Amino acid sequence: MSKDFEVANRYAVALFEVAKDEQLVDQFDAELAVVKESIEQNSDFATLIENPTLTDDAKKNMIATVFSGLTPVLQDFIFLLIDRGREDYLVTIIDRYLQKVKDARGIADADVYSVIPLSEAEEAELSKAFAAKMAKNELNIHNHIDPSLLGGVRVVIGNRIYDGSLKSKLRDLERQIKL
C-alpha cells in the first residue's frame, strides 16, 4: 500500500466519521461526486487547484466560488486539505470516501464481460445472484463487451473472478481431453 494511498485513506476515514456523526453521509456522497466529476472533467481546474504558485487563499476562494453550494463542513474539509498542502489528494480522498459509503451500505462494484450488452433484467438477475455470494446487499454492474468470450459471462468483483464464458468452458474441455 503506497504512502499516498494511506494518507488519502486516513482523510477519507475521518471525513466518513464526521459525515456519520453529523448524519450527512448521503449529502456528502452526492456533493463529493459532483466535486470529483468537476475536477476530472476539467483538467485546467485540477491544475489550478494543485498549482503551488497560487496562494492558499486564492485556492479557497476558487473552491468557494465554483462549489458555492457545498455543505459548510465539507467546504471546511477541503480548505483544511489546502492549508495542509494536501489538495492534490482530493480525488483519491473522494474515491476512498465513496468506497467507504458503498462498504457501509453493503454495495460492491462488479465488472461483467459479455459478448452482447446485457438487458436491465439480466443485470438485475446477476446483481442479485452474485450479491448473495459476496454477502453484499447490492452489486453495481458495469457491463463490458468482449466478443472473444464467444458466449456466457465473466464476472469480476474485487479480486474474485467468476468465469462462465464459453471460451473458458472450451479451454477446460480441451485440458480434460489432453489428460
N, C-alpha and C positions, 0 to 999 in steps of 0.2 A: 504494500500500500504506500503510495507516494506521500511525501510531506504535504504537498498541495492538497491532495485529497483529504488528508487528516485535518488540515486547517479548515477547509471548507465544511467538512463534516461536523466539526465542533461548533461552528457558527450555525449550521443548519439545525443541529440538535437544540441549541439554545433558543433559536427562533421558534422551533416547533413547541418547545416547552412554554414559551411566552404565549404563543397562539392558543395552546390548550388552556393555560391559566386564565387568559382573557376571553376565552370562548370565541376566538376569531379564526379558527383553523380554516373554515370554508372561505371566509373573506380573504385571508392571506393567500390561500390556494389560487383563487381567481385573480387577485391583483398581481401576484408574482408571475403567473402565467403570462399576463399582459406585459410586464416588465421584461421578462425573458424574450418574448416574441419581438418586442421593440428593439432590443439590443441585437438579437440575432439577425433581424431583417434589415438593420441599418448599421452597416459596418462603420460609417463615419461617426455615428453616435457612440458606438462602442469605443472607437479610437479616442474620441474626446473624453469620455469618462476615465479612460486609463492613461490619458496624457499627463506625464509628470510635470510638464511646464505650466499647466493650469493650476491655479490655487485651489485649495480645498473649498473655499467659499464659492468660487466660480462653479465648481462641480456640483456643490449642494444647490446653488441657485438653478443650475440647469436641470437637476433632478426634480426640484420643487416645481419648476415650470412645466417640464414635459409630463411629469406624473403628478399633476395637481390634485388628483382625486385619491391619492394613496391614504390609507389609514395612517394617522399620525405616528403610531407605534412602528409601523413598517417604514415610514419615511425616516424616522429617527434611527432605525436599524441601519438603513443604507447610509445615512450620514455618519454613523459610527464606523462603518466599513471605510468610508472616505477618510475620516480622522485617523484611522489606524493604518492607512495605506493599503487596504485590502480590497479596493474596489474592483481589481482585476479578477477576484474570486467570485464576484456576484453571480454570474451564470452558473458556476459549479455549485455554489451555495443553494441557489434556487432549485437546481436539479436534485440535490440531496434532500432539500426540504420537501419537494413534491414526492420524492420516493418515500420519505417518512410518512407522509399523509396516506399514500397508497398502502403502505405496510399496515398502518393503523386501521385502515378500512378493509383490510383483507383483499386487496386488489393487486394483481400481478399483470405484467405485460407478456404477451405470447406472440412470437413471430410464426405465422403459419404459411408454409410454402405449398402452393398447389399449381396444377397445370393451367387451370382457368380460375377466374375470380370466384370467390365464394359468395353465396347469397347471404342475406342477413339471417335467414333461418339457419343456414349451415354454420355461420359464425356463432350464433346463439347456442346451437347444439354443442359445438366444440368447446365453447366457453364453459358451459355447464358441466360437461363431462370432465374436462381437464382441471377445472377449478376444484372439483371434488378430489381428484387425485393429488392435487397440490395443497389441499387443506386451505383453500382460499375461498372467499365469498364470490369473487368475480374475476374474469380474465379480460383484459383489453386485447382484442385480436387485431393484429397488424398483418394483413394478407399480402403476400409477395408472390408474384407469378414466376414459376420456374418450369419451363417446358421440358427440361431434361429429366424431370421426375417420372414422366410417362403416364402417371395416374396416381391417385391417392394423395396423401398429405404428409408433410413433415412438420412437426410442431416443436418449436424451441422456446422453452420457458426457463429463463435464467441460464444455468449451466446444464440443464436437462434437455435431451433430445429424444423425441418420440417419432420414430421413422416408420410410417405406414405407407410409404410410397411404393409404387410398382417396381421402380428401379431397384430399390433396396431389397424387395422380395425376390426379384430375379437374381440379384447378386448372391443372396443367401442360398437360393436353389442351386446356382452354379457351384458354390462352395460344397454343398452336400453331394452333388454329383461327382465332384472330383475326389471326394474321400472314398 
